[in-house]
Amino acid sequence: MAESVEERIARVAFDASGLVAAIVQQHDTREVLMLAWMDAEALRRTLTSGRVTYWSRSRQEYWRKGDTSGHIQLVRGARLDCDGDAVLLLVEQVGAACHTGTRTCFDSDDLHPEVEVAP
């Protein structure tokens, strides 16, 4: 018998603030797009709606990716890491993932420029 959404959420090790890190990756290319935060309700909305919802720590409110920008994230998969304290969201990104308007939030200066990172 398949696990219910509530049973899957119960396996997540939320931090003291009730949040879990969500690493977002393009489902087909595996490009890392962004990192955001989710509480149980944001994860529930994400798993049941097919669109990604996050918890904004600065605004203290839910935000569904793309509602204002049009740059939506369609859920193609979700995985929990071995400790249960991070979620990997596999998405189909439509438009830019980063609030700066770039494809990924990880396209800024390299922290270790001597090491070449494969595209």
Buried (B, 14 or more C-beta within 10 A) or exposed (E): EEEEEEEBBEEBEBEEEEBBBBBBBBBEEEBBBBEBBBBBEBBBBBBEEEBBBBBEEEEEEBBBBBEEEEBBBBBBEBEBBEEEEBBBBBBEBBEBBBEEEEBBBBEEEEEEEEEEEEE
